[in-house]
Amino acid sequence: MDEKNEKMFLDKYNKGIEKNRLHKGLGLIEFARTKEILLEMLPTAPAVIYDIGGAYGEYSFWLASLGYEVYLYDLSEKNIKMAHKFGRKCGAQLHCAEVADARKIPRSDESADAILLFGPLYHLTEREEREKCLAECKRLLKPGGLLFTANINAYASVLHFVSVYDKQMHPSLDSDAAFAGLERTVKTGVHIGGGLGLGFFHKPEELRAELENAGFRDVDIRGVIGPCWLIRNLDRAWKNKKKRENILRVVRLLEKEESLMGLSTHFLSISKK
């Protein structure tokens, strides 16, 4: 990420755009299913977990409340300030919450049992920078340690534009410029615009290759949203306990089905050092 794009990225996050993202819309499914998978895959507490690029610590404080030794790092000073405030509110305590670059974390070699990388891989648009980030994770993890990454699907923007076409005032598919942007993202992974700004969106096979080339094995990729973004009035349905469980049942059923992976706007990968 060059200096100009890093400044743009930080400007967005220093305005607090991450706040409550996981408590509305697709974030509801992403948060719930990711927590289920973490509970299933993580070693028992008090294992050491680094939450790198963890914003203001939604996952960090939840894991700390379960007895894990959690260290939170994020590039945004605003997110870290929010984390300290959030910690006081929820009553959980982290071992640290510090500003740090995902490519250079101030911890010793082989010191983490697991790493959450829920953001950096879709903010680093250059492959070389993502490789540096993954190499840093490999350095930090103990032998056999687990890496969890969150990634945005290269088809996510297309899915969104199609879903709103002719339903609201939106440039979508009627705009040659917008279509060119969609085409660029699908073909190259580079995304420009929207709330995220500049980012990199993966295809499952590209994500798998990057992780394996970085020296990770047993790569397991899940479509943690599945086709459930199609549900109308998702926020309202989620408030109903039975409907919420039915949504998650669909996600669990389909999340590893390769023929449907492209329908999920977000991926979660689990791999081992």
Salt bridges, closest charged atoms under 4 A:
GLU6 OE1 - ARG103 NH2 3.75
ASP11 OD2 - LYS7 NZ 3.13
GLU18 OE2 - ARG21 NE 3.06
GLU30 OE1 - ARG21 NH1 3.00
GLU30 OE1 - HIS266 NE2 3.91
GLU36 OE1 - ARG33 NH1 2.70
GLU36 OE2 - ARG252 NH2 2.72
GLU58 OE2 - HIS23 NE2 2.88
ASP101 OD2 - ARG103 NH2 2.77
ASP109 OD1 - ARG139 NH1 2.63
GLU110 OE2 - LYS273 NZ 3.64
ASP113 OD1 - LYS142 NZ 3.22
GLU129 OE1 - ARG103 NH1 2.65
GLU129 OE2 - LYS132 NZ 3.41
GLU131 OE2 - ARG127 NE 3.32
GLU136 OE2 - ARG139 NH2 2.86
GLU183 OE2 - LYS187 NZ 3.14
GLU210 OE2 - ARG130 NH2 2.85
GLU210 OE1 - HIS202 NE2 3.23
ASP218 OD2 - ARG217 NH1 2.91
ASP220 OD2 - ARG222 NH2 2.92
ASP220 OD1 - LYS256 NZ 3.69
GLU245 OE2 - ARG252 NH1 2.87
GLU255 OE2 - ARG33 NH2 2.77
GLU255 OE2 - ARG222 NH1 2.73
